[in-house]
Amino acid sequence: MKIKLCREKRVKPDYSKLGFGKYFTDHMLVVDYVDGKWSEPEIVPYGDFSLAPCTTVLHYGQGIFEGLKAYKRPNGSIALFRPRDNLIRMNRSAERLCMPTIDTELILKGMKELLEIDHDWIPSQPGTSVYIRPTMIGTEAALGVHPSKTYRFFIILSPVASYYANGLAPTKILIEDKYVRAPLGGTGEVKCMANYAASLLAGDLANKKGYDQVLWLDTEHKYVEEVGSMNIFFVIDGVVKTPALVGSILPGITRDSVLKLLKKFGIPAEETRITVEEVYAAHQQGKLSEVFGTGTAAVISPVGILGYKNEELVINGNNMGKISQMLYDELTGIQYGEKPDTFGWIERVK
Ligand SMILES: *Cc1c(COP(=O)(O)O)cnc(C)c1O
């Protein structure tokens, strides 16, 4: 690993107004892929890249990313949550987009080194963390649709507060019955940039109607899929249900952690196909007691209102439910070291 530290530390933002993804630490990790192999990872000062206007990623969207967090614990140690799972998923995204895979152990080592160098940027207030964004882009300078011959992999770090401006307050989600996020056989099950570009219009229209995000359905507008940056869970008649990973849904690591926690606590849970009609009927019959999203950025995000065909379905009186709260406490407890890590999910940085 080559390390080039910056001469001057940058001025830190006001840590009481961190928000999400607005500030970046002093350094970043960069690795280039040229002539069929990866170069040695380098840690360099955070700064702009210079790319030719014809660079492939700028035209054909050959780009993937990941998102995970590092937590500063009361004793000063730094903990990562299931980082290998993110890097393994990144390699699956790479394969789907004809990009080279990375050496997950080498990159994990580089990530830890970067976190140690910029450790003074990691906030320590409750609910805060450093959001880690590994990214890979096609960098060949040529037009023409084909896989790039060269790539850049990089990791940047952003000190963050809670994902939603109002913390754990229940969100308002619109069930999207026109646009779709991902068809079967498409790229919905990997974390590629284009999935997000394709989702913006629906999200924007939903925002204008007063909703935070949309809940995507499958291409026939029959089955529930996910929220675009979060997987979705419903508690129907005491059973926790989440859409099965049929090929168009991102396999979230928080989703998987929630399923494992539910099993541990003996709460009945199912991965299954869920129709939007089933959700609506459960609400009409008073059986839909909780709805929540899961994702690294927001951890557990309670849904207070579901918009569906000009109706607003209020969930649990627009309050966070018991199971959502328990899962939030359990997951964040493991991440911040207040609860035992019985699944071996925590990777210490130092
Ligand atoms: C990242 C992401 C999620 C959440 O995945 P986690 O691993 O839990 O952070 C869910 N859906 C989509 C589309 C995503 O990109």
The ligand as a Gaussian input file, in Angstrom:
#p B3LYP/6-31G(d) Opt

LIG

0 1
 C      -27.926000      -0.612000      -0.902000
 C      -29.316000      -0.921000      -1.204000
 C      -30.174000      -1.501000      -0.248000
 C      -29.760000      -1.774000       1.187000
 O      -28.696000      -2.675000       1.280000
 P      -27.838000      -2.765000       2.634000
 O      -26.781000      -3.764000       2.316000
 O      -28.742000      -3.220000       3.690000
 O      -27.304000      -1.405000       2.872000
 C      -31.455000      -1.826000      -0.636000
 N      -31.897000      -1.582000      -1.888000
 C      -31.104000      -1.024000      -2.834000
 C      -31.623000      -0.807000      -4.193000
 C      -29.800000      -0.678000      -2.523000
 O      -29.025000      -0.109000      -3.454000

